[in-house]
Amino acid sequence: MENKKGLSPVLLIVAIILGAALYKQFDFQHFKFEKPALAIVYLIVFVGCIFFLVKRPKKQ
């Protein structure tokens, strides 16, 4: 019998909020972010959330 864990709802909500914030800050006419430093922080946390959502737990 396997011990399956579902998606973490907290990480899912954080990833959705950060993705939306990144989308809103991106200027599609000039292909730049309005606040590049803040966009880098958002992107790092967004990628971390996606990594932990996709990562599978190791079998022991």
CORSUL-V235617 format. One record per residue. SS is DSSP state (hx for helix, st for strand, lp for the rest). Layout:
BEGIN
ss=SS
ss=SS
END
This chain:
BEGIN
ss=lp
ss=lp
ss=lp
ss=lp
ss=lp
ss=lp
ss=lp
ss=lp
ss=hx
ss=hx
ss=hx
ss=hx
ss=hx
ss=hx
ss=hx
ss=hx
ss=hx
ss=hx
ss=hx
ss=hx
ss=hx
ss=hx
ss=hx
ss=hx
ss=hx
ss=st
ss=st
ss=lp
ss=lp
ss=lp
ss=lp
ss=st
ss=st
ss=lp
ss=lp
ss=hx
ss=hx
ss=hx
ss=hx
ss=hx
ss=hx
ss=hx
ss=hx
ss=hx
ss=hx
ss=hx
ss=hx
ss=hx
ss=hx
ss=hx
ss=hx
ss=hx
ss=hx
ss=hx
ss=lp
ss=lp
ss=lp
ss=lp
ss=lp
ss=lp
END
